[in-house]
Structure formats: structure tokens, C-alpha cells
Amino acid sequence: MLAQQLLGATTSRIVIDPTKPLGPTYDAAVRMRRAAGLQPQFVVGGMATKANKANDLHLVARATVATFRRYPDAYSVSMFNEPDLAGVPICRYARVFRATYRTLKRLGAQRVLLGEVMANTTTDWLRAWHDCHEPAGDGFALHGYGLIPTLPGAPMHWGSVARLSRSMGLEPYITEFGVPTRGVYAKSQQQAAAIWSDALGRAEAIGVQQLVIYHVSEADSGSKWDTSVVDDRGRPSLAFGVIANAGWAD
């Protein structure tokens, strides 16, 4: 677990697919993380799973509660990965999230994170959620990629996003961040290191509660979304050194 040993990580994020049996599919992964001294955090359903449609919202809500019941030591729990990209109606999401939030808090969940939204919809999504008049959540989770600097959730805008989030009683959590190593948005090692340095500085300055590396180790060759900081031979990138020297990333 390079993230734990060299980057100072304390948590490891797992996306749960509600269409798969919970124990047989995820128990081993959770045990591995615990053995490495990492506290698991869970994002249940939504994009990157087969329960990724608006009509899956109640299924995902039930699975979120079931996930916490099975793994009550979770650092955090989130319901529906990237609901904005899945086209989930925002007020329907807000109502279901609020009910799920109350159940999870009764069960003892420490952090139930709202959102898990992509950078391109961050501020509009937050305002729309607020207008639904269904307040709930211990924090706002955003995926703060800076692929296009003008997007609302890109690092240069994290300060304004954090202020908006806190005005609604939600501390900001950046639960996915990385710099692509392949594809149309790929950056050189030098560029990636500079972007990471800027992002870490901004996150620290505004008091972000958590900054999660989307990929530590290199994704398989078929992946179109690789933001790793260690290649498939175990060699760290320049960005890895920047993160390690920062000494605080999750």
C-alpha cells in the first residue's frame, strides 16, 4: 500500500456496486485496507457501477444503508456516485438522500457526504440542491478535476466552491482528484507535478477536509481514465514526490 506507506494516506475509497453481493465482492478488499492501516470509505452506486440510472436511486439508498451496516468503521459513506452525470433529478435526489442520511446517522455513521459530483456541475448542483429545501449532510464531496481550468470544480475555483459549500453548512471534501496520464487530456510528468503542487497548496489554504488521489497505481491498459502517480512497474512519478512531500493527502 504505497499510498499508506509513502504518501501518509489514512483512508481508501471503494465504489460499491449494489447489483453485486456485498460480502463476497468486497469483504476481502475491506480487510486488505484495514490490515494496511487504512480506513475504508464508501461510495455506493451511481456512475462506474451498474446501478447508474435515475430509477436506481432507491436501490442505491437501500444499498448505502446495507453497506454501512456491514462496514460500520467507514470513514465516510456517500449515496450515488456522480448523480449529476447520471441525470438524477436534483430534488428527488435531495429527498432520498435526506431520508438515507437520517437512517445512517441513527446507525452511527460519522460522515455522510452529499454529492460526489463532477467538477463541471459543482456550483450549479449545490445551488439547485439548496433550492430543494431538503438540507442534510456532513460534507460536500466533489470530484475536482482540473482538465479544463474554467470548470467550476477545477482547483483555481476551489476557494469559491468551499465558501458556497460552507454557506450551506457543508465542509468541502475532494473525493477524487488526479491528472490524466493518457488520452486527450494527458499531461507530461512535469506538468502533472506542477498541477498537483498547485492543487495541494489551494486545498491546504482553504481547509479542505480531504483530498483523495483517484489512482495511485497505474490503471490497466484498456482504461481511458488513468491518473496514476505510480506506473505498472512500481516507479513513482514526479507528482508522487510532490504529494509525498506535502505530507497530508488522503
Summary of the structure (lengths in Angstrom):
residues: 250
radius of gyration: 17.2
end to end distance: 12.6
largest distance: 50.0
contacts: 838
relative contact order: 0.12
helix: 42%
strand: 18%
